[in-house]
Amino acid sequence: MRADWDRRARIDPRYWVAATADADDESYRASALKDAAALLHGLPAPLSPSARVLDLGCGIGRMSAELAGRCAEVVGVDVSPEMIAEARRLHADKAGLRFEANSGIDLADFTDGYFDLIFSYSVLPHLPEDVLECYFLEAGRVLAPGGLFRYQFWIGARHAAAAADTLTIRTYEAGALARLHADAGFELLDTETIDYFDPLLEMSPVWVNARKQREPLRRVAPPAPRDAEAESSAARQLEYDLLLYLALKHGDRGEIDDAERVIEQAVAVDPARGEGYVQWAAWRLAAEDLKGAIGLIEIMNREVPDSPHGWLYRAQFCELIGDLAMAHYALSRLHALAPAEEELLAQAEALQAKLGSA
């Protein structure tokens, strides 16, 4: 988890912790205000000025910073030291607010019964199931008797993910959530539907309010070690898609340096997909860097050899620079794939005719 979120933090920490449609600073700030207001509004009782609050999975302090000054102490914890470093930089001027990197498994830095409120937003459903169980047990341990746990969750038909996946949303049936609460010593108070509908999961997330009723039934046992290479293909696809989206947003705003920086990361996440190479090459062409564009398409041909579009672009670029032999070779590779797309075939035939008359 640390490697995943450190990598994402180095790309654009605001994007990954807010994931707003505009992917910019203004929408990030708006999301912080909106979600912090929803957090406070839905508490079963007003937040006490003497309360000690924990933000579990704080990222760069998007919501924790909005609570600073409303209570005695706010502590944000996150598995990513990169996120924590950025949180400290952004919010160094706020009194009563601190940030700590934790293990990603437990809350061992805090004593039993230390906090009056723990909250977590858009974090718990992304955790492997055994890690989620650890955090429920630890939340029950570090909350004071009667303390509140308010968190965002998805309750419905079970949707699982690979153990090493830290991005896909997991959903839980009501019975599974009840067991998590019972083991950790929580009483479920209520749930509140959040005004967002996920078309893939076909459900909306909820805020959950729970109160510490007793001590957890057991202490945390560390989960089994993960194989860093065991991340699911679905998770790679999702991260690639999100990176490509962010890169295109930068490109739409004319921020080409940032766009290319992000798309480079997308290509690194999944070198066997062609969209990133094509878009990156388009930006190089717009910058009149034909050599750079050709180089990217050459990489695409090597990494995605079954893409007829990649071979068409290679042939077109080679014709532009006068490398007719390579252009013919690229067209032969394209035809060997027997593509069915009419527009692509028409472009290939037009180029073949052009090469034949050259």
JOVENJO-V805759 format. One record per residue. RES is the residue in one small letter. SS is DSSP state (~ for helix, > for strand, _ for the rest). PSI is psi in degrees with one decimal (NA if undefined). BURIAL is # if it has 9 or more other C-alpha atoms within 8 Angstrom, else .. Layout:
BEGIN
res=RES ss=SS psi=PSI burial=BURIAL
res=RES ss=SS psi=PSI burial=BURIAL
END
This chain:
BEGIN
res=m ss=_ psi=-40.2 burial=#
res=r ss=~ psi=-45.1 burial=#
res=a ss=~ psi=-42.5 burial=.
res=d ss=~ psi=-51.2 burial=.
res=w ss=~ psi=-26.3 burial=#
res=d ss=~ psi=-42.4 burial=#
res=r ss=~ psi=-46.2 burial=.
res=r ss=~ psi=-37.3 burial=#
res=a ss=~ psi=-35.6 burial=#
res=r ss=~ psi=-23.0 burial=.
res=i ss=~ psi=-56.5 burial=#
res=d ss=~ psi=91.9 burial=.
res=p ss=~ psi=-34.6 burial=#
res=r ss=~ psi=-41.6 burial=#
res=y ss=~ psi=-44.2 burial=#
res=w ss=~ psi=-28.1 burial=#
res=v ss=~ psi=-14.3 burial=#
res=a ss=~ psi=-39.0 burial=#
res=a ss=_ psi=45.8 burial=.
res=t ss=_ psi=160.1 burial=#
res=a ss=_ psi=-34.8 burial=.
res=d ss=_ psi=-19.6 burial=.
res=a ss=_ psi=46.7 burial=#
res=d ss=_ psi=173.8 burial=#
res=d ss=~ psi=-37.1 burial=.
res=e ss=~ psi=-44.9 burial=.
res=s ss=~ psi=-30.5 burial=#
res=y ss=~ psi=-48.4 burial=#
res=r ss=~ psi=-42.7 burial=#
res=a ss=~ psi=-39.5 burial=.
res=s ss=~ psi=-35.8 burial=#
res=a ss=~ psi=-46.2 burial=#
res=l ss=~ psi=-44.4 burial=#
res=k ss=~ psi=-48.3 burial=.
res=d ss=~ psi=-34.4 burial=#
res=a ss=~ psi=-38.4 burial=#
res=a ss=~ psi=-41.3 burial=.
res=a ss=~ psi=-38.3 burial=.
res=l ss=~ psi=-51.2 burial=#
res=l ss=~ psi=-39.4 burial=#
res=h ss=~ psi=-34.1 burial=.
res=g ss=_ psi=1.9 burial=.
res=l ss=_ psi=141.0 burial=#
res=p ss=_ psi=-22.8 burial=.
res=a ss=_ psi=151.3 burial=.
res=p ss=_ psi=147.8 burial=.
res=l ss=_ psi=124.2 burial=#
res=s ss=_ psi=141.9 burial=.
res=p ss=_ psi=-20.0 burial=.
res=s ss=_ psi=3.1 burial=.
res=a ss=_ psi=149.6 burial=#
res=r ss=> psi=127.2 burial=#
res=v ss=> psi=139.5 burial=#
res=l ss=> psi=128.5 burial=#
res=d ss=> psi=107.3 burial=#
res=l ss=> psi=110.5 burial=#
res=g ss=_ psi=56.3 burial=#
res=c ss=_ psi=-15.9 burial=#
res=g ss=_ psi=-125.6 burial=#
res=i ss=_ psi=23.2 burial=#
res=g ss=_ psi=25.8 burial=#
res=r ss=_ psi=-47.5 burial=#
res=m ss=_ psi=-33.1 burial=#
res=s ss=~ psi=-39.6 burial=#
res=a ss=~ psi=-29.9 burial=#
res=e ss=~ psi=-20.2 burial=#
res=l ss=~ psi=-17.6 burial=#
res=a ss=_ psi=133.6 burial=#
res=g ss=_ psi=-14.2 burial=.
res=r ss=_ psi=-13.4 burial=.
res=c ss=_ psi=178.4 burial=#
res=a ss=_ psi=-39.8 burial=#
res=e ss=> psi=136.8 burial=#
res=v ss=> psi=127.4 burial=#
res=v ss=> psi=128.4 burial=#
res=g ss=> psi=131.8 burial=#
res=v ss=> psi=146.5 burial=#
res=d ss=> psi=150.2 burial=#
res=v ss=_ psi=-19.9 burial=#
res=s ss=_ psi=111.7 burial=#
res=p ss=~ psi=-30.7 burial=#
res=e ss=~ psi=-44.8 burial=#
res=m ss=~ psi=-44.0 burial=#
res=i ss=~ psi=-41.0 burial=#
res=a ss=~ psi=-40.7 burial=#
res=e ss=~ psi=-37.5 burial=#
res=a ss=~ psi=-44.3 burial=#
res=r ss=~ psi=-38.2 burial=#
res=r ss=~ psi=-42.8 burial=.
res=l ss=~ psi=-32.7 burial=.
res=h ss=_ psi=28.8 burial=#
res=a ss=_ psi=-21.4 burial=.
res=d ss=_ psi=-2.6 burial=.
res=k ss=_ psi=122.5 burial=#
res=a ss=_ psi=149.2 burial=.
res=g ss=_ psi=17.0 burial=#
res=l ss=> psi=128.1 burial=#
res=r ss=> psi=159.8 burial=.
res=f ss=> psi=138.9 burial=#
res=e ss=> psi=138.2 burial=#
res=a ss=> psi=135.8 burial=#
res=n ss=_ psi=-176.6 burial=#
res=s ss=_ psi=-17.5 burial=.
res=g ss=_ psi=3.4 burial=#
res=i ss=_ psi=-40.2 burial=#
res=d ss=_ psi=-178.8 burial=#
res=l ss=_ psi=46.7 burial=#
res=a ss=_ psi=-18.8 burial=.
res=d ss=_ psi=-6.5 burial=.
res=f ss=_ psi=141.8 burial=.
res=t ss=_ psi=163.3 burial=.
res=d ss=_ psi=136.9 burial=.
res=g ss=_ psi=22.7 burial=#
res=y ss=_ psi=-36.9 burial=#
res=f ss=> psi=152.1 burial=#
res=d ss=> psi=-25.9 burial=#
res=l ss=> psi=133.6 burial=#
res=i ss=> psi=133.4 burial=#
res=f ss=> psi=157.4 burial=#
res=s ss=> psi=130.9 burial=#
res=y ss=_ psi=126.2 burial=#
res=s ss=_ psi=42.9 burial=.
res=v ss=_ psi=-58.4 burial=#
res=l ss=~ psi=-39.6 burial=#
res=p ss=~ psi=-12.5 burial=#
res=h ss=~ psi=-5.6 burial=#
res=l ss=_ psi=146.2 burial=#
res=p ss=_ psi=149.7 burial=#
res=e ss=~ psi=-37.6 burial=.
res=d ss=~ psi=-30.0 burial=.
res=v ss=~ psi=-40.2 burial=#
res=l ss=~ psi=-45.1 burial=#
res=e ss=~ psi=-41.4 burial=#
res=c ss=~ psi=-43.9 burial=#
res=y ss=~ psi=-35.4 burial=#
res=f ss=~ psi=-45.7 burial=#
res=l ss=~ psi=-40.9 burial=#
res=e ss=~ psi=-36.1 burial=#
res=a ss=~ psi=-42.2 burial=#
res=g ss=~ psi=-33.2 burial=#
res=r ss=~ psi=-47.2 burial=#
res=v ss=~ psi=-6.9 burial=#
res=l ss=> psi=144.1 burial=#
res=a ss=> psi=156.9 burial=#
res=p ss=> psi=129.8 burial=.
res=g ss=> psi=0.5 burial=#
res=g ss=> psi=157.9 burial=#
res=l ss=> psi=143.8 burial=#
res=f ss=> psi=110.8 burial=#
res=r ss=> psi=123.2 burial=#
res=y ss=> psi=156.1 burial=#
res=q ss=> psi=138.6 burial=#
res=f ss=> psi=170.4 burial=#
res=w ss=_ psi=118.5 burial=#
res=i ss=> psi=120.7 burial=#
res=g ss=_ psi=-156.4 burial=#
res=a ss=_ psi=136.6 burial=.
res=r ss=_ psi=131.4 burial=.
res=h ss=> psi=111.7 burial=.
res=a ss=_ psi=179.4 burial=.
res=a ss=_ psi=165.4 burial=#
res=a ss=_ psi=148.9 burial=.
res=a ss=_ psi=-33.8 burial=.
res=a ss=_ psi=3.1 burial=#
res=d ss=_ psi=122.9 burial=#
res=t ss=_ psi=15.1 burial=#
res=l ss=_ psi=-40.2 burial=#
res=t ss=_ psi=142.3 burial=#
res=i ss=_ psi=128.4 burial=#
res=r ss=_ psi=139.9 burial=#
res=t ss=> psi=152.0 burial=#
res=y ss=> psi=139.7 burial=#
res=e ss=_ psi=157.2 burial=#
res=a ss=~ psi=-36.3 burial=.
res=g ss=~ psi=-39.4 burial=.
res=a ss=~ psi=-39.7 burial=.
res=l ss=~ psi=-40.0 burial=#
res=a ss=~ psi=-39.3 burial=#
res=r ss=~ psi=-40.0 burial=.
res=l ss=~ psi=-44.4 burial=#
res=h ss=~ psi=-45.6 burial=#
res=a ss=~ psi=-44.6 burial=#
res=d ss=~ psi=-34.9 burial=#
res=a ss=~ psi=-4.1 burial=#
res=g ss=_ psi=22.7 burial=#
res=f ss=> psi=147.7 burial=#
res=e ss=> psi=124.0 burial=#
res=l ss=> psi=123.1 burial=#
res=l ss=> psi=-53.5 burial=.
res=d ss=> psi=169.6 burial=.
res=t ss=> psi=154.8 burial=.
res=e ss=> psi=122.1 burial=.
res=t ss=> psi=134.5 burial=.
res=i ss=_ psi=141.3 burial=.
res=d ss=_ psi=70.1 burial=.
res=y ss=_ psi=132.8 burial=.
res=f ss=_ psi=122.6 burial=.
res=d ss=> psi=117.4 burial=.
res=p ss=_ psi=-23.8 burial=.
res=l ss=_ psi=-45.4 burial=.
res=l ss=_ psi=-17.9 burial=.
res=e ss=_ psi=46.9 burial=.
res=m ss=> psi=170.3 burial=#
res=s ss=_ psi=149.1 burial=#
res=p ss=_ psi=169.4 burial=#
res=v ss=> psi=154.5 burial=#
res=w ss=> psi=137.3 burial=#
res=v ss=> psi=132.4 burial=#
res=n ss=> psi=126.1 burial=#
res=a ss=> psi=151.9 burial=#
res=r ss=> psi=140.7 burial=#
res=k ss=> psi=120.7 burial=#
res=q ss=_ psi=-32.9 burial=#
res=r ss=_ psi=178.1 burial=.
res=e ss=_ psi=152.5 burial=#
res=p ss=_ psi=153.0 burial=#
res=l ss=_ psi=-25.5 burial=.
res=r ss=_ psi=167.3 burial=.
res=r ss=_ psi=166.9 burial=.
res=v ss=_ psi=133.2 burial=.
res=a ss=_ psi=126.0 burial=.
res=p ss=_ psi=135.3 burial=.
res=p ss=_ psi=162.9 burial=.
res=a ss=_ psi=145.5 burial=.
res=p ss=_ psi=147.7 burial=.
res=r ss=_ psi=148.3 burial=.
res=d ss=_ psi=116.1 burial=.
res=a ss=~ psi=-22.0 burial=.
res=e ss=~ psi=1.6 burial=.
res=a ss=~ psi=7.8 burial=.
res=e ss=_ psi=138.4 burial=#
res=s ss=_ psi=155.1 burial=#
res=s ss=~ psi=-32.6 burial=.
res=a ss=~ psi=-39.4 burial=.
res=a ss=~ psi=-41.2 burial=#
res=r ss=~ psi=-41.4 burial=#
res=q ss=~ psi=-42.6 burial=#
res=l ss=~ psi=-45.0 burial=#
res=e ss=~ psi=-40.5 burial=#
res=y ss=~ psi=-47.7 burial=#
res=d ss=~ psi=-41.6 burial=#
res=l ss=~ psi=-37.9 burial=.
res=l ss=~ psi=-42.2 burial=#
res=l ss=~ psi=-41.6 burial=#
res=y ss=~ psi=-47.2 burial=.
res=l ss=~ psi=-42.1 burial=#
res=a ss=~ psi=-43.2 burial=#
res=l ss=~ psi=-35.7 burial=#
res=k ss=~ psi=-44.6 burial=#
res=h ss=~ psi=-44.0 burial=#
res=g ss=~ psi=-41.3 burial=#
res=d ss=~ psi=-31.1 burial=.
res=r ss=_ psi=3.8 burial=.
res=g ss=_ psi=12.2 burial=.
res=e ss=_ psi=70.2 burial=#
res=i ss=~ psi=-35.9 burial=#
res=d ss=~ psi=-45.5 burial=.
res=d ss=~ psi=-39.2 burial=#
res=a ss=~ psi=-45.2 burial=#
res=e ss=~ psi=-34.2 burial=#
res=r ss=~ psi=-42.9 burial=#
res=v ss=~ psi=-41.1 burial=#
res=i ss=~ psi=-26.4 burial=#
res=e ss=~ psi=-38.5 burial=#
res=q ss=~ psi=-37.3 burial=#
res=a ss=~ psi=-45.9 burial=#
res=v ss=~ psi=-35.5 burial=#
res=a ss=~ psi=-35.1 burial=.
res=v ss=~ psi=-41.7 burial=#
res=d ss=_ psi=88.1 burial=#
res=p ss=_ psi=-13.2 burial=#
res=a ss=_ psi=14.4 burial=.
res=r ss=_ psi=141.6 burial=#
res=g ss=_ psi=-19.4 burial=#
res=e ss=~ psi=-40.1 burial=.
res=g ss=~ psi=-43.1 burial=#
res=y ss=~ psi=-41.9 burial=#
res=v ss=~ psi=-46.7 burial=#
res=q ss=~ psi=-40.6 burial=.
res=w ss=~ psi=-43.4 burial=#
res=a ss=~ psi=-37.0 burial=#
res=a ss=~ psi=-40.7 burial=#
res=w ss=~ psi=-36.3 burial=#
res=r ss=~ psi=-39.5 burial=#
res=l ss=~ psi=-42.4 burial=#
res=a ss=~ psi=-28.5 burial=.
res=a ss=_ psi=8.5 burial=.
res=e ss=_ psi=33.3 burial=.
res=d ss=_ psi=76.7 burial=#
res=l ss=~ psi=-38.9 burial=#
res=k ss=~ psi=-43.2 burial=.
res=g ss=~ psi=-39.4 burial=#
res=a ss=~ psi=-44.4 burial=#
res=i ss=~ psi=-40.8 burial=#
res=g ss=~ psi=-39.4 burial=.
res=l ss=~ psi=-39.7 burial=#
res=i ss=~ psi=-33.7 burial=#
res=e ss=~ psi=-41.6 burial=#
res=i ss=~ psi=-41.3 burial=#
res=m ss=~ psi=-43.2 burial=#
res=n ss=~ psi=-36.5 burial=#
res=r ss=~ psi=-43.2 burial=.
res=e ss=~ psi=-29.4 burial=#
res=v ss=_ psi=65.5 burial=#
res=p ss=_ psi=-14.6 burial=.
res=d ss=_ psi=16.0 burial=.
res=s ss=_ psi=110.0 burial=#
res=p ss=~ psi=-31.1 burial=#
res=h ss=~ psi=-40.1 burial=.
res=g ss=~ psi=-41.6 burial=#
res=w ss=~ psi=-32.9 burial=#
res=l ss=~ psi=-45.9 burial=#
res=y ss=~ psi=-39.3 burial=#
res=r ss=~ psi=-44.5 burial=#
res=a ss=~ psi=-42.2 burial=#
res=q ss=~ psi=-43.3 burial=#
res=f ss=~ psi=-41.0 burial=#
res=c ss=~ psi=-33.6 burial=#
res=e ss=~ psi=-37.2 burial=#
res=l ss=~ psi=-37.6 burial=.
res=i ss=~ psi=1.1 burial=.
res=g ss=_ psi=11.2 burial=.
res=d ss=_ psi=76.7 burial=#
res=l ss=~ psi=-33.2 burial=#
res=a ss=~ psi=-44.8 burial=.
res=m ss=~ psi=-34.4 burial=#
res=a ss=~ psi=-44.5 burial=#
res=h ss=~ psi=-42.7 burial=#
res=y ss=~ psi=-43.9 burial=#
res=a ss=~ psi=-39.6 burial=#
res=l ss=~ psi=-35.2 burial=#
res=s ss=~ psi=-37.0 burial=.
res=r ss=~ psi=-39.5 burial=#
res=l ss=~ psi=-50.6 burial=#
res=h ss=~ psi=-30.5 burial=#
res=a ss=~ psi=-23.7 burial=.
res=l ss=_ psi=-9.8 burial=.
res=a ss=_ psi=55.7 burial=.
res=p ss=_ psi=154.2 burial=.
res=a ss=_ psi=-7.8 burial=.
res=e ss=_ psi=118.3 burial=.
res=e ss=~ psi=-42.7 burial=.
res=e ss=~ psi=-41.5 burial=.
res=l ss=~ psi=-44.5 burial=#
res=l ss=~ psi=-37.5 burial=#
res=a ss=~ psi=-41.6 burial=.
res=q ss=~ psi=-39.3 burial=.
res=a ss=~ psi=-41.2 burial=#
res=e ss=~ psi=-39.6 burial=.
res=a ss=~ psi=-41.1 burial=.
res=l ss=~ psi=-37.9 burial=#
res=q ss=~ psi=-41.5 burial=#
res=a ss=~ psi=-41.1 burial=.
res=k ss=~ psi=-43.2 burial=.
res=l ss=~ psi=-36.0 burial=#
res=g ss=~ psi=-28.4 burial=.
res=s ss=_ psi=-2.6 burial=.
res=a ss=_ psi=NA burial=.
END
